[in-house]
Amino acid sequence: MTRRLLIIVAVLLVSSLVYADDASHRKACEDMMKMWKIDKMLGPMFDQVKKMQEDMVGKMKIPDDMKDINSKYLNKMNEMIKKEMSWDGMKEDFIGIYMEVFSESEIREMIDFYNSPIGKKSIEKAPELMQKVFSMSQNRVKRFMPEIERLSNEMAEEIKQRKQTGK
């Protein structure tokens, strides 16, 4: 009986230490992300996604008498994207990923780096850098999108022909 009690106490002690370590690791990740001001970086990213979506819908040539329907659904989509892509919506996912990839001591070393002058500058420049990378990616997609559309049309035509001929 005493032996079982000692085993139970030992298991409880070990599990409480693991939980405490996990909470400390989680806190370190959250502290680092606060330093990065990720919540501020997500706003411009949402705005760019919204602009891309509006451009895509604009190319659909929706008749004027259907614009109200378009606006209604575009607003619903934007609200959903805003909610799902907000910091509050993604915070736990970010923390979980960083906890999986980096140990607590590595996170603390990164915090030390981001507190240095060059680390602070990298945080300061990150939104500008992200915007430039996003714009570059958008331009790249625009360059090959006509070819994607051509291949999609070609595929649709081939499917149509196969249905008609049965081969």
C-alpha positions in Angstrom: 0.0 0.0 0.0 2.8 2.4 0.9 4.6 1.5 -2.3 1.5 2.4 -4.4 1.1 5.7 -2.6 4.8 6.5 -3.3 4.4 5.7 -7.0 1.2 7.9 -7.2 3.0 10.8 -5.5 6.0 10.4 -7.8 3.8 10.4 -10.9 1.9 13.5 -9.7 5.2 15.3 -9.0 6.6 14.5 -12.4 3.4 15.4 -14.2 3.2 18.8 -12.3 6.9 19.5 -13.3 6.1 18.7 -16.9 3.0 21.0 -16.8 5.0 23.8 -15.2 7.7 23.4 -17.8 5.1 23.5 -20.6 3.5 26.6 -19.1 6.9 28.3 -19.0 7.6 27.3 -22.6 4.2 28.6 -23.7 4.8 31.9 -21.9 8.2 32.3 -23.6 6.6 31.7 -27.0 3.9 34.2 -26.3 6.4 36.8 -25.0 8.4 36.4 -28.2 5.4 36.8 -30.4 4.3 40.0 -28.5 7.8 41.4 -29.2 7.3 40.7 -32.9 3.9 42.4 -32.8 2.4 39.6 -34.9 -1.1 41.0 -34.3 -0.1 44.2 -36.1 1.5 42.2 -39.0 -1.7 40.3 -39.7 -3.7 43.4 -40.6 -1.9 44.3 -43.8 -1.8 40.7 -44.8 -5.6 40.5 -44.4 -6.0 43.7 -46.5 -3.9 42.2 -49.3 -5.9 39.0 -49.3 -9.1 41.1 -49.3 -7.8 43.1 -52.3 -6.9 39.9 -54.2 -10.4 38.5 -53.5 -12.1 41.7 -54.7 -9.9 41.7 -57.9 -10.9 38.1 -58.5 -14.6 38.8 -58.1 -14.2 41.9 -60.3 -13.1 39.7 -63.1 -16.2 37.6 -62.8 -18.2 40.2 -64.7 -21.2 40.1 -62.4 -24.3 41.8 -63.9 -25.3 45.1 -62.3 -28.6 43.7 -61.0 -26.6 41.0 -59.1 -24.1 43.3 -57.4 -26.1 43.3 -54.2 -25.7 39.6 -53.9 -22.0 39.8 -54.7 -21.5 42.4 -52.0 -23.5 40.4 -49.4 -21.4 37.3 -50.0 -18.1 39.2 -50.3 -18.8 40.8 -46.9 -19.6 37.4 -45.4 -16.4 35.9 -46.8 -14.3 38.9 -45.5 -15.8 38.6 -42.1 -15.0 34.8 -42.0 -11.4 35.4 -43.2 -10.9 38.3 -40.8 -12.1 36.1 -37.9 -10.1 33.0 -38.9 -6.9 34.9 -39.8 -6.9 37.3 -36.8 -4.3 37.0 -34.1 -7.0 35.9 -31.6 -8.0 33.1 -34.0 -4.4 32.0 -34.8 -2.5 32.7 -31.5 -2.8 29.2 -30.0 -1.8 27.6 -33.4 1.3 29.9 -33.6 2.3 29.1 -30.0 1.8 25.3 -30.5 3.9 25.3 -33.7 6.8 27.2 -32.0 6.6 25.0 -29.0 6.9 21.9 -31.3 9.8 23.3 -33.2 11.9 25.2 -30.6 12.8 24.4 -27.1 12.2 26.9 -24.4 15.9 27.7 -24.1 16.0 28.4 -27.9 13.0 30.7 -27.6 14.7 32.5 -24.8 17.8 32.9 -26.9 15.6 34.4 -29.7 14.1 36.8 -27.2 17.6 37.9 -26.3 18.3 38.4 -30.0 15.1 40.4 -30.6 16.0 42.6 -27.7 19.3 43.5 -29.3 19.6 46.5 -31.7 19.6 44.4 -34.9 16.8 42.2 -33.5 14.7 45.3 -32.8 15.4 46.5 -36.3 14.4 43.2 -37.8 11.1 43.4 -36.0 10.6 47.0 -37.1 11.3 46.1 -40.7 9.3 42.8 -40.8 5.9 44.3 -41.9 7.6 46.1 -44.8 9.5 43.0 -45.7 6.4 40.8 -45.6 4.5 43.3 -47.8 7.2 43.2 -50.4 7.4 39.4 -50.4 3.6 39.3 -50.7 3.6 41.7 -53.6 6.4 39.8 -55.3 4.4 36.6 -54.9 1.2 38.3 -56.3 3.1 39.5 -59.3 4.5 36.0 -59.9 1.1 34.5 -59.7 -0.2 37.1 -62.2 2.5 36.2 -64.6 1.6 32.5 -64.8 -2.2 32.8 -64.2 -3.0 33.1 -68.0 -1.2 29.8 -68.6 -3.1 28.2 -65.6 -6.4 29.4 -67.1 -5.4 28.1 -70.6 -4.5 24.7 -69.2 -7.8 24.6 -67.2 -9.8 25.4 -70.4 -7.8 22.8 -72.3 -8.6 20.2 -69.6 -12.3 21.1 -69.6 -12.4 20.8 -73.4 -10.7 17.4 -73.3 -13.1 16.2 -70.6 -16.0 17.5 -72.7 -14.7 15.6 -75.8 -14.2 12.4 -73.9 -17.8 12.6 -72.6 -19.1 13.1 -76.1 -17.1 10.3 -77.7 -17.1 7.9 -74.7 -13.4 7.3 -75.1 
